[in-house]
Amino acid sequence: MPRRHRPPSRPFRLHLQSNPKAPPVFQVTPERYAEAAARHPQVAKRVKATIGTDWDAFDAAMVDADALAGFYFPHDRFAERAPKLKWIHIWGAGVEHLVPFDWLRRGIALINNSGVHAQKAGEFAMMAILMLNNAMPTLAANQRSKVWDEIFSTSVAGKTLAVVGVGAMGRAAARRARQFDMRVIGVRRSGRPRREVDEMFGLDALDGVLARADFLLLTIPLTRETEGLIGRRELDLLKPTACLINMSRAKIVDYDALGDKLTAGTLKGALADVFDPEPLPANSRLWRTPNFVMTPHVGSDDNDAYMPKTLDLIFENIDRQLRGRPLRNRVRLSREY
C-alpha cells in the first residue's frame, strides 16, 4: 500500500511588536531575529515570525498568533483580537503596567524577562555600593565646586548588604557582594533561603533588616503589596551611615522622604535608577539633592546582550510549548510578578 503522507504541521506563529522610538537596546530587528534563529535552528524552522513596528498590522498578526512578544500593546477586546494566543512574553521584568489582568483570557500565560537582567544588574549594584561607600557623590560635587576635601573611607568587607527582593537581580547582586566579603541578608515574600544570602527573612521582618543594613538594595517587583514599601518610617529605621540603592521601581520608595533625609544628612547617600515619571521633570528636587546619584533607568539592561538573551528565552519557550513542557518565567497573576 502506498505510504500515507501526513499533512505538514502548522508553523508556530510568533509576533514581535517592536517600538522604533525605544532605545536600540529594546528593539527587535530582522537582523537580531535572524541571529537568534541561527542559534536555535531546530526550533526556528518550525516558527513563522512577524515583526511589527507600528500598529497598522497588529490586529492582522493577532488573528493566528500563538505567541506575542513586546512591552506595550493594546489589550482591549483581547480575546476577540487574539483567539489562538497561548502566551505573551513581556520583555521587561515588571508587568505592573498590565494590571489589572481582567483583560487576559483564561488559558493565556504571561511571561516576563526575569533573569535576562541578572549579569548586568549584579555588576551595576556592586558599582553603586562601591561608589556610595567611597563617598563618590560628595567627591564629584566637590570637583565641580573646586573644593579639595580629603574624605577617607573604609572597605566594604564585613559590612551588611540588605537585599529586598531576592529574585534574579537580587541574587546576582548578592553574589557580587559576597565576593567583596560583605555579609548579605535578604527579604523575600516567601522567606525561603537562597544560597547567595547568609540570612533570609520574610516581609514581616523588614523593620529588623533595615536596622541592620549598611546598604539597602531594592530589587523587588512593584505590586499593590509592595507599593510604598519604603516610606518615611522605614527610612528612619536605617542607620545615619547607611546608603540606599533602588533598582526596582520608583513607587517602592517615598522619594520626598528620601530627599529630606539626604538633605538633613541623616542618611549617608543613595542611588536611584528608577523614577516616576521618566524622564524626571526638570523641576524635581532630586536633581539638586545632595549625596544622591541619579541614573536614567539604565542599570540592568545590557546594550549588546539584552535583546539577544530575550530572543533566546522566547525560542526556549517555543521549544517548551511544542514539546508540551512548562514555560519558563510564567507570571503568577495573583502575585503580579
C-alpha positions in Angstrom: 0.0 0.0 0.0 1.3 3.5 -0.7 2.6 5.3 2.4 0.3 8.0 3.7 1.8 11.4 3.8 1.0 13.3 7.0 -0.1 16.9 6.2 2.6 19.4 7.3 2.0 20.7 10.8 1.0 24.4 11.1 4.0 26.6 11.9 4.1 28.2 15.3 3.1 31.8 14.8 5.2 34.4 16.7 4.6 38.1 16.5 7.1 40.5 17.9 5.9 44.1 18.5 8.9 46.4 18.5 8.8 50.1 19.2 11.1 52.0 16.8 11.1 55.0 19.2 12.5 52.9 22.1 16.3 52.9 22.7 18.0 50.4 20.4 18.7 48.1 23.3 14.9 47.3 23.4 14.3 46.9 19.7 13.9 43.7 17.7 15.2 44.0 14.2 15.1 41.4 11.4 18.9 41.1 11.8 18.6 40.3 15.5 15.8 37.8 14.9 17.9 36.1 12.2 20.9 35.8 14.5 18.7 34.3 17.3 17.1 31.9 14.8 20.6 30.8 13.7 21.3 30.0 17.4 18.1 27.9 17.6 17.8 26.3 14.1 15.7 23.3 15.1 13.1 25.5 16.7 13.3 28.3 14.2 12.4 26.1 11.3 9.0 25.5 12.9 8.3 29.2 13.5 6.7 31.8 11.3 7.6 35.1 12.8 6.5 38.7 12.0 7.9 41.9 13.4 5.7 44.9 13.8 7.0 48.5 14.2 3.6 50.2 14.2 0.0 49.3 14.9 -1.2 49.1 11.3 -0.7 45.3 11.1 -1.2 44.4 14.7 -4.8 43.1 14.5 -4.0 41.1 11.4 -1.0 39.4 13.1 -3.1 38.6 16.2 -5.7 36.6 14.2 -3.5 33.5 14.1 -0.7 34.3 16.5 0.3 31.6 19.0 2.6 34.0 21.0 3.1 37.7 21.2 6.3 39.4 22.4 6.6 43.1 23.3 6.1 45.5 26.1 3.2 47.8 25.3 0.3 46.7 23.2 -3.5 47.3 23.0 -5.3 44.8 25.2 -8.9 45.9 24.9 -11.0 43.2 23.3 -8.1 40.9 23.6 -10.0 37.7 23.5 -11.5 38.8 20.2 -8.2 40.2 18.8 -6.1 37.1 19.5 -8.3 33.9 19.5 -5.4 31.5 19.2 -2.9 33.1 21.5 -1.2 30.8 24.0 1.2 33.2 25.7 2.5 36.7 25.9 6.2 37.5 26.5 6.9 40.9 28.1 10.4 42.0 27.5 10.8 43.5 30.9 10.9 42.1 34.4 7.9 44.2 35.7 4.3 43.7 34.4 2.7 46.3 36.6 1.6 48.3 33.5 -0.7 45.4 32.6 -2.5 45.3 36.0 -5.4 44.5 36.5 -5.3 41.3 34.4 -9.0 41.2 33.8 -8.3 41.6 30.0 -6.3 38.4 29.9 -8.3 35.5 28.7 -8.1 32.3 30.7 -5.5 29.9 29.2 -3.1 32.7 28.0 0.1 32.6 30.0 2.0 35.8 30.8 5.8 35.5 30.7 8.4 38.1 31.9 12.1 38.7 31.3 13.3 37.6 34.7 16.9 36.5 34.5 17.8 38.4 31.4 19.0 41.4 33.5 20.9 39.5 36.1 24.5 39.8 34.9 24.4 43.5 34.3 22.3 44.2 37.3 24.7 42.5 39.6 27.6 44.5 38.3 25.7 47.7 38.5 24.6 47.1 42.1 28.2 46.4 43.1 29.3 49.6 41.4 26.7 51.5 43.3 27.7 50.0 46.6 31.4 50.9 46.0 30.5 54.4 44.8 28.4 55.2 47.8 30.9 53.5 50.2 33.7 55.7 48.9 31.7 59.0 49.0 31.8 59.4 45.3 28.7 61.7 45.1 30.3 64.1 47.5 33.7 63.9 45.8 32.1 64.5 42.4 30.2 67.5 43.8 33.5 68.8 45.3 35.2 68.5 42.0 32.6 70.7 40.3 32.9 73.2 43.1 36.7 73.1 43.0 36.7 72.0 46.7 39.7 69.9 47.9 38.3 67.8 50.8 40.2 64.7 51.7 37.4 62.2 52.5 38.7 58.9 53.6 36.6 55.7 53.6 36.8 52.2 54.7 36.5 48.8 53.0 33.1 47.2 52.3 34.4 43.9 53.7 32.4 42.9 56.7 29.6 45.4 56.0 26.0 44.3 55.6 24.0 44.4 52.4 20.3 44.0 52.8 18.6 42.9 49.6 14.9 43.4 49.5 13.6 41.2 46.6 15.9 38.3 46.1 15.0 37.3 42.6 17.4 37.0 39.7 18.7 40.6 40.0 18.9 40.4 43.8 20.7 37.1 43.7 23.2 38.4 41.2 23.9 41.4 43.4 24.3 39.2 46.5 26.8 37.0 44.7 28.9 40.1 43.8 28.7 41.4 47.4 29.9 38.2 48.9 32.9 38.3 46.5 33.8 41.5 48.4 33.4 39.7 51.7 30.2 41.5 52.6 27.5 39.9 54.7 24.2 39.6 52.8 20.8 39.4 54.4 17.7 39.2 52.3 14.0 39.8 52.3 11.6 37.9 50.1 7.9 37.3 50.1 8.2 33.5 50.9 11.2 33.9 53.3 12.7 30.8 51.7 16.5 30.7 51.8 18.8 31.3 48.8 22.4 30.1 48.7 23.7 33.5 47.9 22.2 35.0 51.1 23.6 34.5 54.6 20.2 35.1 56.3 16.8 35.3 54.7 13.6 36.8 56.2 10.0 37.3 55.1 8.5 40.8 54.6 7.1 40.8 58.1 10.7 41.0 59.4 11.6 44.0 57.2 12.0 46.5 60.1 14.7 44.5 61.8 16.5 44.0 58.5 16.5 47.8 57.8 18.0 48.5 61.2 21.0 46.2 60.4 21.7 47.4 56.9 24.8 49.3 55.9 23.5 49.2 52.3 19.9 48.7 51.3 19.3 47.3 47.8 15.8 47.3 46.4 15.2 44.8 43.6 11.6 43.8 44.5 8.7 43.8 42.0 6.2 46.6 42.1 2.8 45.2 43.1 -0.1 46.5 45.1 1.5 44.8 48.1 4.9 46.5 47.7 3.9 50.0 46.6 5.2 52.5 49.2 7.1 49.7 51.0 10.0 52.1 52.0 8.3 55.2 53.4 9.4 57.8 55.9 9.0 55.4 58.8 11.1 52.7 57.2 13.8 55.2 56.1 14.1 56.4 59.7 14.9 52.8 60.7 18.1 52.9 58.7 21.4 54.0 60.3 22.5 57.5 59.5 25.6 55.9 57.9 23.5 53.7 55.7 23.0 54.0 51.9 20.0 53.1 49.7 20.0 51.8 46.2 16.8 51.5 44.2 16.8 49.3 41.1 13.2 48.2 41.3 10.5 50.8 40.7 10.1 54.4 41.9 6.8 53.8 43.7 8.6 51.4 46.1 10.2 54.4 47.8 9.0 57.7 49.2 11.5 59.9 47.3 10.4 63.0 49.0 11.2 61.5 52.4 14.5 60.2 51.0 15.3 63.7 49.8 14.6 65.1 53.2 17.0 62.6 54.9 19.8 63.2 52.4 19.5 66.9 52.7 19.5 66.7 56.5 22.5 64.4 56.5 20.6 61.6 58.3 21.4 59.2 55.5 24.9 58.8 54.0 23.9 58.5 50.4 21.6 57.0 47.8 21.5 55.9 44.2 18.2 55.5 42.2 17.9 54.1 38.7 14.1 54.3 38.5 11.7 57.3 38.6 8.1 58.2 38.1 7.6 59.8 35.7 10.5 59.0 33.4 12.2 61.3 32.2 12.2 63.0 35.6 10.8 66.6 35.3 13.4 69.4 35.4 11.7 70.9 38.5 12.1 67.8 40.6 14.1 68.4 43.8 16.0 65.1 43.2 18.2 66.9 40.6 19.5 69.1 43.4 19.5 66.6 46.3 23.0 66.2 48.0 24.7 62.8 48.2 22.3 61.4 45.6 23.2 59.7 42.3 20.6 59.6 39.6 20.9 57.2 36.6 18.1 57.2 34.0 16.9 53.6 34.2 20.0 52.1 32.5 21.4 49.9 35.3 20.3 46.4 34.3 19.9 46.5 30.5 23.0 45.2 28.7 23.3 47.2 25.4 24.7 44.2 23.5 23.1 41.2 25.2 19.6 42.3 26.4 17.6 41.6 23.3 19.6 38.5 22.2 19.0 37.0 25.6 15.4 37.9 25.4 15.0 36.2 22.0 16.9 33.1 23.3 14.3 32.9 26.1 11.5 33.3 23.6 12.9 30.4 21.5 13.4 28.3 24.6 9.7 28.7 25.5 8.6 28.0 21.9 10.5 24.7 22.2 8.9 24.0 25.5 5.5 24.8 24.1 6.0 22.4 21.2 7.2 19.7 23.5 4.4 20.1 25.9 6.7 21.2 28.7 6.1 24.0 31.3 7.0 27.5 30.1 9.8 29.4 31.9 9.2 32.7 33.7 5.4 32.3 33.9 3.9 35.3 35.9 1.8 34.4 38.9 -1.1 36.7 38.3 -2.3 36.7 41.9 1.1 38.0 43.0 1.6 40.4 40.0 5.1 39.1 39.2 
